[in-house]
């Protein structure tokens, strides 16, 4: 079975954790993979929502302000993704 390449590789998550937490804590490969999936889905959802904002304003370019607008509601987006992943 061919391996599916992730857009957000788990080793990036591991490196981010190490940068933030140092050597005090480690993160398992399973946790890295899970968080990687979540981050990838979150970024995709933010892109979808930002594209709707750009389309509404009759633009084909997503601008920083579109992302900022969407991020005001990032909690709802993250909860929706988490519910799908957990439940």
Buried (B, 14 or more C-beta within 10 A) or exposed (E): EEEEEBEBBBEBBBEBBBEEEEEEEEBEEEBBBBBBBBBBBBEEBBBEBBBEBBEEEEEEEBEEEBBEEBEEEBEEBBEEBEEEEEE
